[in-house]
Amino acid sequence: MKSCKKCMAGESRVRIMSNGFCQECEHERAWDNKGEYMKQYNKNQRMLMRKNVAQEVNRKWKEKYGDASPEEVASYQ
């Protein structure tokens, strides 16, 4: 019978992953890893930046062209 390498929980109580840790210990180990934390942090920051830029572009479009569509603006020029 297998058991977790860290918390020694048995296979009947928790699911043992292929690396020998249970799911909970593996999750803790992954989040303690600074690389994983920074990867998630950077992904979140990129998504926030894209959202903010899209809002800024929409705001500037409304200031300059109002409710006109891009096709209407292109036909004027």
RAVENUR-V419524 format. One record per pair of residues at least 24 apart in sequence whose C-alpha atoms are under 10 Angstrom apart, sorted by sequence separation. I is the first residue (numbers start at 1). J is the second residue. D is the distance in whole Angstrom. If there is no record, write none. Layout:
# RAVENUR-V419524
i->(I I)
j->(J J)
d->(D D)
This chain:
# RAVENUR-V419524
none
